[in-house]
Amino acid sequence: MSTTEKQLKEMRIEYVKCEVEDEGIFVDQLFFHDPDGLMIEICNCENLPILPVSGGGDSPTTATNAARFCSIQQAEEQQKLKQIQSATVQRMQLQQLLINIPCNAWT
């Protein structure tokens, strides 16, 4: 992650860094936009446990549980991404307001 972050800084690409924790497992994330404006996420997902796909007996399979976990995880990530995007829009709006304040307004 530090190498990626260094490269983004060298290329002067703005990014947002987050750390997500779920049941004691921490994952670092970097979000930035590609030249077309699409959001890119880089993470150290190797910290996530690998869940076996096979189940046994009449209980729900681990694959079902894994799919449910992924669905919940994706919903949480989407919510966090919306919060990041909202904060970014608010920051840009504030910057635009500050740009439009006449110089003599500060006196």
C-alpha positions as CSV (number, residue, x, y, z in Angstrom):
1,M,0.0,0.0,0.0
2,S,2.8,2.4,0.8
3,T,4.3,1.9,-2.7
4,T,1.0,2.6,-4.3
5,E,0.5,5.7,-2.1
6,K,3.9,6.9,-3.0
7,Q,3.3,6.5,-6.7
8,L,-0.1,8.4,-6.4
9,K,1.7,11.2,-4.7
10,E,4.5,11.4,-7.3
11,M,1.9,11.5,-10.0
12,R,-0.1,14.2,-8.1
13,I,-3.2,12.1,-8.1
14,E,-5.6,13.0,-5.3
15,Y,-6.8,10.0,-3.3
16,V,-8.6,9.1,-0.1
17,K,-7.2,6.6,2.4
18,C,-9.4,4.5,4.6
19,E,-9.1,1.7,7.1
20,V,-11.9,-0.7,7.4
21,E,-12.3,-3.0,10.4
22,D,-14.6,-6.0,10.7
23,E,-14.4,-8.4,13.6
24,G,-10.7,-7.4,14.3
25,I,-9.6,-7.7,10.7
26,F,-8.2,-4.5,9.3
27,V,-8.1,-3.7,5.6
28,D,-6.4,-0.5,4.2
29,Q,-8.1,1.1,1.1
30,L,-7.1,3.8,-1.3
31,F,-9.7,5.4,-3.5
32,F,-9.0,7.6,-6.5
33,H,-10.4,8.5,-9.9
34,D,-9.0,7.3,-13.3
35,P,-8.8,9.7,-16.2
36,D,-12.4,8.9,-17.2
37,G,-13.6,9.8,-13.7
38,L,-14.3,6.2,-12.6
39,M,-13.6,5.4,-9.0
40,I,-10.7,3.0,-8.4
41,E,-10.2,1.1,-5.1
42,I,-6.9,-0.5,-4.1
43,C,-6.8,-2.5,-0.9
44,N,-4.7,-5.0,1.0
45,C,-7.4,-7.7,0.8
46,E,-4.9,-10.4,1.6
47,N,-5.8,-9.6,5.2
48,L,-9.2,-11.1,4.7
49,P,-9.6,-14.7,5.7
50,I,-10.2,-17.3,2.9
51,L,-13.4,-19.0,3.5
52,P,-13.9,-22.6,2.4
53,V,-16.6,-23.0,-0.3
54,S,-17.9,-26.4,0.7
55,G,-20.5,-27.0,3.5
56,G,-21.9,-30.1,5.0
57,G,-25.1,-31.6,6.4
58,D,-28.4,-29.6,6.4
59,S,-26.8,-26.4,7.6
60,P,-26.4,-23.5,5.2
61,T,-23.2,-23.9,3.2
62,T,-20.2,-21.8,3.8
63,A,-20.5,-20.6,0.3
64,T,-24.0,-19.2,1.2
65,N,-22.5,-17.6,4.3
66,A,-19.6,-16.2,2.2
67,A,-22.0,-14.8,-0.3
68,R,-24.0,-13.2,2.5
69,F,-20.9,-11.8,4.1
70,C,-19.7,-10.4,0.7
71,S,-23.1,-8.8,0.1
72,I,-23.1,-7.2,3.6
73,Q,-19.5,-6.1,3.0
74,Q,-20.3,-4.6,-0.4
75,A,-23.3,-2.7,1.1
76,E,-21.1,-1.3,3.8
77,E,-18.4,-0.3,1.3
78,Q,-21.0,1.4,-0.9
79,Q,-22.3,3.4,2.0
80,K,-18.8,4.5,3.0
81,L,-18.0,5.4,-0.6
82,K,-21.2,7.5,-0.7
83,Q,-20.0,9.2,2.5
84,I,-16.6,9.9,0.9
85,Q,-18.1,11.2,-2.3
86,S,-20.5,13.4,-0.3
87,A,-17.7,14.8,1.7
88,T,-15.7,15.4,-1.5
89,V,-18.6,17.3,-3.1
90,Q,-19.1,19.4,0.1
91,R,-15.4,20.2,0.1
92,M,-15.5,21.3,-3.5
93,Q,-18.6,23.4,-2.9
94,L,-16.8,25.1,0.1
95,Q,-13.8,25.7,-2.1
96,Q,-15.9,27.3,-4.8
97,L,-17.6,29.5,-2.2
98,L,-14.2,30.6,-0.9
99,I,-13.0,31.4,-4.4
100,N,-16.1,33.6,-5.0
101,I,-15.6,35.7,-1.8
102,P,-14.3,39.1,-2.8
103,C,-10.9,40.0,-1.4
104,N,-12.2,42.9,0.6
105,A,-14.7,40.6,2.4
106,W,-11.8,39.4,4.7
107,T,-11.2,42.9,6.1
